Amino acid sequence: MILVTGGTGFIGSLVIKYLLDAGKSVLAIKRKSSIIPQKLQYQPNLFWHDADLTDYFSLSDVFTNVSQVYHCAGLVSFDPADKEKLMKTNVEGTTHIVNLCLERKARLLYLSSVSALGDEKKGGYITEQSKWEWSPQKSHYSISKFEAEREVWRGMAEGLDAVIVNPTVVIGADNTTNTNQLFELLKKGLKYYPPGSTGFVDAEDVANIMIQLMSSPDIKETSFVINNVNLSYQDLFIKYTALLKKDPPSVPATQYLLELAWRAQSILSLFGLSKPKLTRDVARASLKRNSYSNEKITKTLDYKFKPIDLSLEEISR
């Protein structure tokens, strides 16, 4: 049996869909409060189980006859108030998954993030070998994903059959995360653009690559950066607004402006007036100029990524 955690999430739901399309039977874990996506409702070979990642015994009940695990569940937040939730969900939850995979001898595909990788100080490409180093500027999300990865590497040292993937910023038409909220702002006429740059990849590519890696038993005890293209936010916004036939944002959001914005949102959140979408960590990330290498994954699988223009067109529709 194939187990998928985070089955109602953006990438987890796609992994499940592709597995079902291939004729596989899937056992999916979700929270009690999670809503099953419409595309996964009433599927005869899909079995849902409510479980808490932080509850070892509720997870243990699900692992009967499980041979493959796609661990897609996790908390994504850059709100400092979510520090404890991030560590509990991402680190403690992953520890339970690793231990159960070891106990039941299941192969693990762990969905991590480039936030668990280090920066290249000389301006080169960030790769699987880029060393993560602690600093006061690291977000709690980055720390939680790094610590979660350490648990997977610990499991591998103890005999776990596992692979880690580190996607860059994931985009796609079904996305409801902050990334697509940004595209919604562009539709409404956003005037500012962050001066930084980063990598982008379609969720379909991430899901397809995960399934291909899981299906390649000789590939194990390693990690892969999953990135399609490196773009500045300005260039991304120009591409997207051209599809909308709108003017692109023309005013750079300087460090000073971003600091004013996140501090103002923080003050509002103190009075319970709003939950901050722009936090200090998000502002810092938008100023960075990062580029990511996809050489390892493209050579290993001979993989061809979905064109970024097609991804943006689907989002715009």
C-alpha positions in Angstrom: 0.0 0.0 0.0 1.1 3.6 -0.8 0.7 6.1 2.0 0.5 9.9 1.4 0.6 12.4 4.2 -0.8 15.9 3.6 -3.2 14.4 1.0 -5.5 17.4 0.9 -2.6 19.8 0.3 -1.4 21.4 -2.9 1.3 18.9 -3.8 0.0 15.9 -1.8 -3.3 16.0 -3.7 -1.5 16.0 -7.1 0.7 13.0 -6.0 -2.4 11.1 -5.1 -4.2 12.0 -8.4 -1.2 10.8 -10.5 -0.9 7.6 -8.5 -4.6 6.9 -9.0 -4.4 7.7 -12.7 -1.6 5.0 -12.8 -3.9 2.4 -11.3 -2.4 2.5 -7.8 -4.3 2.2 -4.5 -3.6 5.0 -2.0 -4.0 5.5 1.7 -4.1 9.2 2.5 -3.7 11.0 5.8 -5.5 14.2 6.6 -6.5 16.3 9.6 -10.1 16.0 10.8 -10.8 19.6 9.8 -9.3 19.2 6.3 -11.6 19.3 3.2 -11.0 16.6 0.6 -10.4 18.3 -2.8 -13.1 17.8 -5.3 -10.8 16.0 -7.8 -10.2 13.3 -5.1 -13.7 12.7 -3.9 -15.4 9.4 -4.5 -12.3 7.6 -5.7 -12.6 3.8 -5.4 -8.9 3.2 -4.8 -8.4 6.0 -2.4 -8.8 5.5 1.4 -8.7 8.4 3.8 -7.6 8.3 7.4 -7.7 11.1 10.0 -4.5 11.2 11.9 -2.3 13.7 13.7 1.4 13.9 12.7 2.4 14.7 16.2 0.6 11.6 17.6 2.8 8.6 17.1 0.2 6.0 18.0 -2.5 7.4 15.6 0.1 7.3 12.8 1.2 3.8 13.8 -2.4 2.5 13.2 -2.2 3.7 9.6 1.1 2.0 8.7 -0.2 -1.6 8.3 1.1 -3.1 5.1 2.6 0.2 3.9 5.6 -0.2 1.6 5.9 3.4 0.2 5.4 6.8 2.0 5.2 10.2 0.4 5.6 12.6 3.3 4.0 15.8 1.9 2.4 17.1 5.1 3.9 20.1 6.9 3.2 23.6 8.1 4.3 26.6 6.0 4.3 29.8 7.9 6.6 32.8 8.2 4.7 34.2 11.2 6.9 34.3 14.3 3.9 33.4 16.4 3.8 30.0 14.8 7.3 29.0 16.0 6.2 26.2 18.3 3.6 24.8 15.7 6.3 24.7 13.1 8.7 22.7 15.2 6.0 20.3 16.4 4.4 19.7 13.0 7.5 19.7 10.8 10.1 18.2 13.1 8.3 16.0 15.5 5.8 14.9 12.8 8.7 14.0 10.5 10.5 12.1 13.3 7.4 9.9 13.8 7.2 9.2 10.0 10.9 8.3 9.9 10.7 6.0 12.9 7.6 4.2 11.5 9.2 3.8 8.0 12.3 2.3 9.7 10.1 0.0 11.8 7.9 -1.1 8.9 10.7 -1.1 6.3 8.9 1.4 4.1 10.6 3.5 1.4 10.2 7.3 2.1 10.0 10.2 -0.2 10.3 13.4 1.9 9.0 16.7 0.5 11.3 19.3 2.0 12.1 22.9 0.8 15.0 24.9 -0.4 14.6 26.8 2.9 16.6 23.8 4.4 19.5 24.6 2.1 22.3 27.2 2.6 23.0 30.3 0.6 25.9 30.7 -1.8 28.0 33.6 -0.4 29.8 34.2 -3.8 26.6 34.5 -5.8 26.7 31.1 -7.4 23.9 28.6 -7.8 22.5 27.0 -4.7 22.8 23.2 -5.0 22.2 20.1 -2.8 25.6 20.7 -1.4 25.0 24.2 -0.2 25.5 24.1 3.6 22.8 25.4 5.8 24.2 27.6 8.6 22.3 29.0 11.5 22.0 32.8 11.9 19.6 35.1 13.7 18.1 36.0 10.3 16.9 32.4 9.6 13.1 32.1 9.7 11.5 29.6 12.0 10.2 27.8 8.9 13.7 27.4 7.6 14.9 26.1 10.9 12.0 23.6 11.2 12.6 22.2 7.7 16.4 21.9 8.3 15.8 20.0 11.5 13.2 17.8 9.8 15.7 16.9 7.1 18.2 16.1 9.8 15.7 13.5 11.1 15.5 11.9 7.6 19.3 11.8 7.3 19.4 10.3 10.7 17.0 7.6 9.5 19.1 7.0 6.5 22.1 6.4 8.7 20.1 3.8 10.5 19.1 2.0 7.3 16.1 4.0 6.0 15.4 3.8 2.3 14.7 7.4 1.5 15.0 10.3 -0.9 14.6 14.1 -0.1 13.3 16.7 -2.6 13.9 20.4 -2.1 11.5 22.4 -4.4 11.9 26.1 -4.9 8.8 28.4 -5.0 5.9 26.1 -6.1 3.3 27.6 -8.4 0.2 26.2 -10.1 -3.4 26.8 -11.0 -4.8 24.9 -8.0 -2.5 26.7 -5.5 -4.3 28.5 -2.6 -1.1 29.5 -0.7 0.5 33.0 -0.4 2.2 32.6 -3.8 -1.1 32.6 -5.6 -2.5 35.3 -3.4 0.4 37.4 -4.9 -0.9 36.6 -8.4 -4.4 37.8 -7.2 -2.9 41.1 -6.1 -1.4 41.5 -9.6 -4.8 41.0 -11.1 -6.0 43.9 -8.8 -3.3 46.2 -10.0 -0.4 45.8 -7.6 2.1 48.7 -8.1 5.2 47.4 -6.3 7.6 44.6 -7.0 10.3 43.1 -4.7 13.8 43.6 -5.9 14.9 40.0 -5.3 14.9 36.9 -7.4 14.4 33.2 -6.7 13.5 29.8 -8.4 10.1 28.7 -9.5 8.7 25.3 -10.4 5.2 24.0 -11.2 3.5 21.7 -8.7 2.9 19.2 -11.5 6.7 18.9 -12.0 7.2 18.4 -8.3 4.6 15.6 -8.1 5.8 13.9 -11.2 9.4 13.9 -10.1 8.5 12.6 -6.7 6.7 9.6 -8.2 9.6 8.9 -10.7 12.1 9.0 -7.8 10.0 6.7 -5.7 9.8 4.3 -8.6 13.6 4.2 -9.0 14.7 1.9 -6.1 18.4 2.4 -7.0 18.1 6.1 -6.2 18.3 6.5 -2.4 20.1 8.2 0.5 20.3 11.4 -1.5 18.5 14.7 -2.1 17.5 16.8 -5.2 16.8 20.5 -5.7 13.6 20.8 -7.8 13.7 24.0 -9.8 12.6 25.0 -13.3 13.7 28.6 -13.8 15.4 31.4 -11.9 13.6 34.7 -12.3 13.5 38.1 -10.6 10.1 39.0 -9.2 10.0 41.9 -11.6 10.4 39.6 -14.6 7.8 37.2 -13.2 5.3 40.0 -12.7 6.0 41.3 -16.2 5.3 37.9 -17.7 2.1 37.4 -15.7 0.6 40.9 -16.2 1.2 40.6 -19.9 -1.1 37.6 -19.9 -3.7 39.7 -18.1 -3.1 42.6 -20.5 -2.4 44.8 -17.5 0.5 47.2 -16.7 3.2 45.5 -14.7 4.2 46.9 -11.2 6.6 49.7 -11.8 7.8 50.7 -8.3 10.6 48.8 -6.6 9.7 47.9 -3.0 12.9 49.0 -1.2 14.1 47.6 2.0 12.8 50.7 3.8 9.3 50.4 2.3 9.2 46.7 3.2 10.3 47.3 6.7 7.5 49.9 7.2 5.0 47.5 5.7 5.8 44.5 7.9 6.1 46.5 11.0 2.7 48.1 10.3 1.1 44.6 9.9 2.8 43.4 13.1 1.2 46.3 15.0 -2.2 45.5 13.6 -1.8 41.8 14.5 -1.0 42.8 18.1 -4.5 44.3 18.4 -6.0 41.3 16.7 -7.1 43.3 13.7 -5.3 41.1 11.1 -3.0 38.1 10.8 0.2 39.4 9.1 0.8 38.2 5.5 3.9 40.3 5.1 6.2 39.4 8.0 9.9 40.3 8.6 11.0 36.9 7.2 8.9 37.3 4.0 10.3 40.9 3.5 13.9 39.7 3.9 13.3 36.8 1.5 11.9 39.1 -1.1 15.1 41.2 -1.1 17.5 38.2 -1.7 18.8 37.3 -5.1 19.0 33.5 -5.1 19.5 31.1 -8.0 19.1 27.4 -7.8 20.7 24.6 -9.9 18.5 21.8 -11.3 21.5 20.0 -12.9 21.4 16.9 -10.6 17.7 16.1 -11.1 17.6 16.8 -14.9 20.6 14.5 -15.4 19.4 11.8 -13.0 15.9 11.5 -14.6 16.5 13.2 -17.9 13.6 15.4 -16.9 12.1 18.2 -19.0 10.3 20.8 -17.0 6.9 22.4 -17.9 7.5 25.8 -19.5 7.0 28.6 -17.0 4.9 30.6 -19.5 2.4 27.7 -19.7 2.2 27.6 -15.8 1.5 31.3 -15.7 -1.1 31.0 -18.4 -2.9 28.3 -16.5 -2.8 30.4 -13.3 -4.2 33.5 -15.2 -7.2 31.4 -16.4 
